[in-house]
């Protein structure tokens, strides 16, 4: 794969990431610092253009890899909000924390999908490591852009336990029996329910790995599994329009909430991506759908509380935050006096205490303040 295209692309990406890690923006760097990535980016784009124009047959794996790298390394956002929760142990795996500091370049993202299709599909990409890079970048782009992946996961996805890569200890057994059980009372789409179960199983494995001890699964196995599960989660895309029925609306709500949980725990990316604000807005719009039967799906159900809670966490530092705080205060005000009991109500859904408990407590404390203020005002009239 030795080629000027790949060489210039790697030099561009390396220098770009190094400058980004130093905390500098392009507009406040010295001209000398700017020149290296800019020169090699220009050379890489010229090489890619020439290779595409002279292409006589399927594209090379080197071209596909180069365009992926160009797609990952866009501009750096001017403002990056803080992360509203503790970092997941998976946040720095596969260098996701580095890549996600930069915007993706959507035209290049589309070009990657087109090149893989011209190649003959994922199975035709046979250079060592490139197929895995295509799969990882595909779910990375889809997670950020909120779109269905271009690639179908190439093998069936089962839990790590079923694959023989995780043996549950007593604590894992208890967590496994609890996680996901809260969804059983609702009419969740069967394909979505299977993805939710895979996410629960993955959470159990992550928890076991962090705790350590006998039978703890390997981090490498957890990382490969989370990529497969993220692909499945993103592939499930319920319709998004104003004419949905009750069941479709509920599946939409559940799917968006699961995506928020994934961005917090399983496939966590830098806040620079804007994933959480986007999902918080989408979830708010779905929750305001008039077709939703509030008696069947809404308060006082724990499911609705879980949805509002993960939505409120995702809405941190956005204009949507106040809406979630008010809704939790409106529907669950009486329960907010016992935060520990509230946390217990979250446990049967998608929840990992190490990441979720802290921001949930803050959200509920803010809702409790609103509840008491409104109650005090009501008492005056």
C-alpha positions as CSV (number, residue, x, y, z in Angstrom):
1,X,0.0,0.0,0.0
2,X,3.1,2.3,-0.2
3,X,1.9,5.3,-2.2
4,X,2.2,9.1,-2.1
5,X,-1.5,9.3,-1.4
6,X,-1.3,7.2,1.8
7,X,1.9,8.9,2.8
8,X,0.6,12.4,2.6
9,X,-2.7,11.4,4.2
10,X,-1.0,9.9,7.2
11,X,1.3,12.9,7.7
12,X,-1.6,15.3,7.4
13,X,-3.7,13.3,10.0
14,X,-0.7,12.9,12.4
15,X,0.2,16.6,12.4
16,X,-3.5,17.6,12.6
17,X,-4.1,15.4,15.7
18,X,-0.9,16.6,17.4
19,X,-1.9,20.2,17.0
20,X,-5.3,19.5,18.2
21,X,-4.0,17.7,21.3
22,X,-2.0,20.8,22.1
23,X,-5.3,22.6,22.5
24,X,-4.7,25.0,19.6
25,X,-7.2,26.2,17.0
26,X,-6.2,26.7,13.5
27,X,-6.8,30.5,13.7
28,X,-4.4,31.0,16.6
29,X,-1.5,28.8,15.5
30,X,1.7,30.1,14.0
31,X,1.9,29.9,10.2
32,X,4.7,27.4,10.5
33,X,2.5,25.1,12.6
34,X,-0.3,25.4,10.1
35,X,1.8,24.7,7.1
36,X,2.6,21.0,7.6
37,X,-1.0,19.7,7.8
38,X,-2.2,22.1,5.2
39,X,0.5,21.2,2.7
40,X,0.0,17.4,3.1
41,X,-3.8,17.7,3.0
42,X,-3.6,19.5,-0.3
43,X,-1.1,16.9,-1.7
44,X,-3.4,14.1,-0.4
45,X,-6.5,15.6,-2.1
46,X,-4.6,16.0,-5.3
47,X,-3.3,12.4,-5.2
48,X,-6.8,11.2,-4.4
49,X,-8.3,13.2,-7.3
50,X,-5.7,11.9,-9.7
51,X,-6.2,8.3,-8.7
52,X,-10.0,8.5,-9.0
53,X,-9.8,10.2,-12.4
54,X,-7.3,7.6,-13.8
55,X,-9.1,4.6,-12.1
56,X,-9.6,1.7,-14.5
57,X,-11.4,-0.9,-12.3
58,X,-12.2,-1.0,-8.6
59,X,-10.6,1.5,-6.2
60,X,-7.6,0.5,-4.2
61,X,-7.8,-0.2,-0.5
62,X,-5.2,2.5,-0.1
63,X,-7.6,5.1,-1.7
64,X,-10.4,3.9,0.6
65,X,-8.2,4.2,3.7
66,X,-6.9,7.7,2.6
67,X,-10.4,9.0,2.1
68,X,-11.5,7.7,5.5
69,X,-8.6,9.5,7.1
70,X,-9.5,12.7,5.3
71,X,-13.1,12.3,6.4
72,X,-12.2,12.0,10.1
73,X,-9.8,15.0,10.2
74,X,-12.0,18.0,9.6
75,X,-11.9,21.4,11.3
76,X,-11.9,21.7,15.0
77,X,-15.1,23.2,16.6
78,X,-14.7,26.7,18.0
79,X,-16.5,25.8,21.2
80,X,-16.5,22.4,23.0
81,X,-19.0,22.0,25.9
82,X,-17.9,20.0,29.0
83,X,-18.7,16.3,29.3
84,X,-21.7,16.2,31.6
85,X,-20.8,12.8,33.1
86,X,-17.8,10.8,34.2
87,X,-15.8,9.3,31.4
88,X,-16.5,5.7,30.4
89,X,-13.5,3.3,30.4
90,X,-14.3,2.9,26.7
91,X,-13.9,6.6,25.9
92,X,-10.2,6.3,25.0
93,X,-10.3,2.9,23.3
94,X,-9.4,2.9,19.6
95,X,-8.4,6.6,20.0
96,X,-12.0,7.7,19.8
97,X,-11.3,10.6,22.2
98,X,-8.7,11.9,19.7
99,X,-10.7,11.5,16.4
100,X,-13.9,12.9,17.8
101,X,-12.2,16.3,18.7
102,X,-12.5,17.2,15.0
103,X,-15.6,17.6,12.8
104,X,-16.2,14.9,10.2
105,X,-16.2,16.0,6.5
106,X,-19.5,14.8,5.1
107,X,-18.6,14.8,1.4
108,X,-15.6,12.5,2.2
109,X,-17.9,10.3,4.3
110,X,-20.2,9.8,1.3
111,X,-17.2,9.2,-0.9
112,X,-16.0,6.4,1.4
113,X,-19.4,4.6,1.0
114,X,-19.3,5.0,-2.8
115,X,-15.7,3.7,-3.0
116,X,-16.5,0.6,-1.0
117,X,-19.5,0.0,-3.2
118,X,-17.4,0.4,-6.3
119,X,-14.9,-2.0,-4.8
120,X,-17.5,-4.7,-4.6
121,X,-18.6,-4.3,-1.0
122,X,-16.9,-4.8,2.3
123,X,-15.9,-8.4,1.5
124,X,-13.7,-7.2,-1.4
125,X,-11.6,-5.0,0.9
126,X,-8.8,-7.5,1.7
127,X,-5.8,-5.5,2.8
128,X,-4.9,-6.2,6.5
129,X,-6.6,-3.9,8.8
130,X,-8.5,-1.8,6.2
131,X,-11.7,-3.8,6.4
132,X,-11.8,-3.2,10.2
133,X,-11.0,0.4,9.7
134,X,-14.0,0.7,7.2
135,X,-16.3,-0.9,9.8
136,X,-15.1,1.3,12.7
137,X,-15.2,4.5,10.7
138,X,-18.7,3.6,9.3
139,X,-20.2,3.4,12.8
140,X,-18.2,6.4,13.9
141,X,-19.6,8.6,11.1
142,X,-23.1,7.2,11.5
143,X,-23.0,7.9,15.3
144,X,-22.1,11.5,14.7
145,X,-24.3,12.2,11.8
146,X,-27.3,10.3,13.1
147,X,-27.6,8.2,10.0
148,X,-27.8,4.5,9.2
149,X,-24.4,2.8,8.6
150,X,-23.4,2.2,5.0
151,X,-22.2,-1.3,6.0
152,X,-24.0,-4.3,7.4
153,X,-22.1,-6.0,10.2
154,X,-20.4,-9.0,8.4
155,X,-21.1,-11.7,11.0
156,X,-24.0,-12.6,13.3
157,X,-23.8,-10.7,16.7
158,X,-24.3,-12.7,19.9
159,X,-23.5,-11.8,23.5
160,X,-20.0,-12.3,24.8
161,X,-21.4,-15.0,27.1
162,X,-22.9,-16.9,24.1
163,X,-19.6,-16.5,22.2
164,X,-17.7,-18.1,25.1
165,X,-15.8,-14.9,25.9
166,X,-17.4,-14.0,29.2
167,X,-18.3,-16.2,32.2
168,X,-20.5,-14.4,34.7
169,X,-19.6,-14.3,38.3
170,X,-22.2,-13.8,41.1
171,X,-22.2,-10.0,40.8
172,X,-22.5,-10.2,37.0
173,X,-25.4,-12.6,37.3
174,X,-27.2,-10.2,39.6
175,X,-26.6,-7.3,37.2
176,X,-27.6,-9.3,34.2
177,X,-30.9,-10.4,35.8
178,X,-31.8,-6.8,36.4
179,X,-30.6,-4.8,33.4
180,X,-33.2,-4.6,30.6
181,X,-36.0,-6.2,32.7
182,X,-37.8,-2.8,32.7
183,X,-38.4,-3.0,29.0
184,X,-40.4,-6.3,29.3
185,X,-43.6,-4.5,30.3
186,X,-43.7,-2.5,27.0
187,X,-44.4,-3.3,23.4
188,X,-40.8,-2.7,22.1
189,X,-40.1,-3.7,18.6
190,X,-38.5,-7.2,18.6
191,X,-35.4,-6.2,16.7
192,X,-34.9,-3.1,18.9
193,X,-35.5,-5.3,22.0
194,X,-32.7,-7.6,20.8
195,X,-30.3,-4.7,20.4
196,X,-31.2,-3.4,23.9
197,X,-30.4,-6.8,25.3
198,X,-27.1,-6.9,23.6
199,X,-26.4,-3.5,25.1
200,X,-27.3,-4.8,28.6
201,X,-25.1,-7.8,28.1
202,X,-22.2,-5.5,27.1
203,X,-22.8,-3.3,30.1
204,X,-22.5,-6.4,32.4
205,X,-19.3,-7.3,30.7
206,X,-17.9,-3.8,31.0
207,X,-18.8,-3.7,34.7
208,X,-17.2,-7.1,35.3
209,X,-14.0,-6.0,33.5
210,X,-13.8,-2.8,35.6
211,X,-14.4,-4.7,38.9
212,X,-11.9,-7.4,37.9
213,X,-11.7,-10.7,39.6
214,X,-12.4,-14.2,38.3
215,X,-13.7,-14.7,34.8
216,X,-13.5,-10.9,34.0
217,X,-13.7,-10.5,30.2
218,X,-10.8,-8.9,28.2
219,X,-11.2,-5.3,27.2
220,X,-10.2,-6.2,23.6
221,X,-13.3,-8.5,23.4
222,X,-15.5,-5.8,24.9
223,X,-14.3,-3.2,22.3
224,X,-15.0,-5.5,19.3
225,X,-18.4,-6.3,20.7
226,X,-19.4,-2.7,21.3
227,X,-18.5,-1.9,17.7
228,X,-20.8,-4.7,16.5
229,X,-23.6,-3.7,18.9
230,X,-23.3,0.0,17.9
231,X,-23.7,-1.0,14.2
232,X,-26.9,-2.9,15.1
233,X,-28.2,0.0,17.2
234,X,-27.6,2.5,14.4
235,X,-29.1,0.2,11.7
236,X,-32.4,0.2,13.6
237,X,-33.8,3.5,12.4
238,X,-37.6,4.0,13.2
239,X,-39.5,6.4,10.9
240,X,-39.2,10.0,11.9
241,X,-42.3,12.0,10.9
242,X,-45.3,13.7,12.3
243,X,-47.8,10.9,11.3
244,X,-46.4,8.1,13.5
245,X,-48.7,5.8,15.5
246,X,-48.3,5.2,19.2
247,X,-46.1,2.1,18.9
248,X,-43.7,3.7,16.4
249,X,-43.5,6.8,18.6
250,X,-42.6,4.7,21.6
251,X,-40.0,2.8,19.6
252,X,-38.5,6.1,18.5
253,X,-38.3,7.3,22.1
254,X,-36.7,4.1,23.2
255,X,-34.2,4.1,20.4
256,X,-33.1,7.7,20.9
257,X,-32.7,7.1,24.7
258,X,-30.6,4.0,23.9
259,X,-28.4,6.1,21.6
260,X,-27.8,8.6,24.4
261,X,-26.8,5.8,26.8
262,X,-24.5,4.4,24.2
263,X,-22.8,7.8,23.8
264,X,-22.4,8.0,27.5
265,X,-21.1,4.4,28.2
266,X,-20.6,2.1,25.3
267,X,-19.5,4.1,22.3
268,X,-18.6,7.4,23.9
269,X,-17.4,10.3,21.8
270,X,-16.1,13.8,22.5
271,X,-18.7,16.4,23.3
272,X,-17.3,18.3,20.3
273,X,-19.4,15.9,18.1
274,X,-22.6,17.5,19.3
275,X,-24.3,14.0,19.5
276,X,-26.0,14.6,22.9
277,X,-27.5,18.0,22.0
278,X,-28.9,16.5,18.8
279,X,-30.3,13.5,20.5
280,X,-31.8,15.6,23.3
281,X,-33.6,17.7,20.8
282,X,-34.9,14.7,18.9
283,X,-36.1,13.0,22.0
284,X,-37.9,16.1,23.2
285,X,-39.8,16.4,19.9
286,X,-40.8,12.7,20.2
287,X,-42.0,13.1,23.8
288,X,-44.2,16.0,22.7
289,X,-46.0,13.8,20.1
290,X,-49.8,14.0,20.9
291,X,-50.4,10.4,19.8
292,X,-48.4,9.0,22.7
293,X,-50.7,7.5,25.3
294,X,-49.4,9.1,28.5
295,X,-51.4,6.6,30.7
296,X,-49.8,3.5,29.0
297,X,-46.3,4.7,28.3
298,X,-45.8,7.8,30.4
299,X,-45.7,8.7,34.0
300,X,-45.8,7.3,36.6
301,X,-43.9,4.6,34.7
302,X,-40.2,4.1,35.5
303,X,-39.6,3.8,31.8
304,X,-40.7,7.4,31.2
305,X,-38.6,8.5,34.1
306,X,-35.5,6.7,32.6
307,X,-36.2,8.4,29.2
308,X,-36.5,11.9,30.8
309,X,-33.4,11.3,32.8
310,X,-31.1,10.3,30.0
311,X,-32.6,13.0,27.9
312,X,-32.0,15.6,30.6
313,X,-28.3,14.4,30.9
314,X,-27.9,14.7,27.1
315,X,-29.5,18.2,27.2
316,X,-26.8,19.5,29.6
317,X,-25.5,23.0,28.5
318,X,-28.3,23.3,25.9
319,X,-31.7,25.1,25.7
320,X,-33.5,21.8,26.2
321,X,-32.2,21.2,29.7
322,X,-34.8,23.3,31.4
323,X,-37.7,21.4,29.6
324,X,-36.4,18.1,31.0
325,X,-36.0,19.5,34.5
326,X,-39.5,20.8,34.4
327,X,-41.0,17.6,33.1
328,X,-39.3,15.5,35.8
329,X,-40.5,18.0,38.4
330,X,-44.1,17.9,37.0
331,X,-44.4,14.1,36.8
332,X,-42.1,12.8,39.6
333,X,-41.9,15.7,42.1
334,X,-43.1,13.7,45.1
335,X,-40.4,11.0,44.4
336,X,-37.5,13.4,44.2
337,X,-37.0,13.5,48.0
338,X,-35.4,10.1,47.8
339,X,-32.6,10.1,45.2
340,X,-31.4,6.6,46.1
341,X,-34.8,5.2,45.5
342,X,-34.9,7.0,42.1
343,X,-31.6,5.4,41.2
344,X,-33.1,2.0,42.0
345,X,-35.9,2.7,39.5
346,X,-33.3,3.3,36.8
347,X,-31.5,-0.1,37.3
348,X,-33.9,-2.2,35.2
349,X,-33.3,-0.2,32.1
350,X,-30.0,0.7,30.4
351,X,-27.9,2.0,33.2
352,X,-24.4,1.8,34.5
353,X,-23.9,3.5,37.9
354,X,-20.2,4.4,37.3
355,X,-21.2,6.9,34.5
356,X,-24.9,7.6,35.0
357,X,-25.5,8.1,38.7
358,X,-23.6,11.4,39.1
359,X,-25.3,13.4,36.3
360,X,-28.7,11.9,37.2
361,X,-28.3,13.1,40.8
362,X,-27.5,16.6,39.6
363,X,-30.5,16.6,37.2
364,X,-32.9,15.4,39.9
365,X,-31.7,17.9,42.4
366,X,-32.4,20.7,40.0
367,X,-35.9,19.2,39.3
368,X,-36.5,19.0,43.0
369,X,-35.7,22.7,43.4
370,X,-38.2,23.5,40.6
371,X,-40.8,21.2,42.2
372,X,-40.5,22.9,45.6
373,X,-40.6,26.4,44.1
374,X,-43.7,25.6,42.2
375,X,-45.3,23.9,45.2
376,X,-44.5,27.0,47.3
377,X,-46.0,29.3,44.7
378,X,-49.1,27.2,44.5
379,X,-49.6,27.4,48.3
380,X,-49.7,31.2,48.2
381,X,-52.9,31.2,46.1
